[in-house]
């Protein structure tokens, strides 16, 4: 049995099934991400594990212990929310120590544990600061430390970075991952941000309409999406039906499958036909309808007789000829065409 086992969990709100027999398993020390759009059920599932949302059916096991019907305080799980939920009238030290004081631990033990946490989150010298004197990223570190100091069996993170700006988010997500690895803490992280999920997870569960669409490592999820929903949500995949591809200037379309997904960075683009035509694979002809600078990536929208194709390349300003209106040739290796299932 895995360290965390969630079996056939059902949750209904106002006759709407928010969680539809969701099952997943997590090994001890794993960092798992629940990824999906708003309303897919990921936060509801997290709150069900914490005991904040009672479930209608199913079972939740942690470390061999059935916690399905236990009150939150007896589940031995820590939770960090999107809103930091710090006590504004308490210092950093007092916020982190709050849970330990409620358990009536010895003062020396509390000071030792809190000091270790402050060092872990690198906020030495801020012990006597109040939340309003800290940046958003520092406040979230304090919220994280407040959960970790109680040494929970499982750490739950409910979109803890969504209120931060992009640069701080990237920095803090890496710090959270480093801390999680150092403590070997079993962690369940909820986000709607694909980049975030791919960057920090051991495994990802992609959720849609209260169910698990696909699960696997970040590499598996990104390289081999199984459904139209996952292909569209996890990246900027080109998704086409066989019917869409008919009667287009595309040579070498796979003879099997009705729905295809192709990564934009897997498509090679050239202004010269010889560079693509000599290779085995699928070749298309079209023109550039739009070119967008995305930092180190150039994104081209190609019109192939009405079929829209997205192509990503490294941003090399020295490349000439790839401008809006220019005719281009596209080459897609056969191995990059993924047959996927149509989502309902």
Secondary structure, DSSP 8 states (H G I E B T S, - for coil): --SEEEEEEEEEETTEEEEEEEEEEE-TT-EEEEE--TTSSHHHHHHHHHTSS--SEEEEEETTEE-TTS-GGGS-EEEE-SS----TTSBHHHHHHHHHHHTT--HHHHHHHHHHHHHHTT-TT-TT-BGGGS-HHHHHHHHHHHHHTTT-SEEEEESTTTTS-HHHHHHHHHHHHHHHHHHT-EEEEEES-HHHHHHH-SEEEEEETTEEEEEE-HHHHHHS--BHHHHHHHS--EEEEHHHHTTSSEE---SS-SEEEE-GGGEEEESSTHHHHTSSSEEEEEEEEEEEEETTEEEEEEEETTEEEEEEEE--TT--S-STT-EEEEEE-GGG-EE-B---
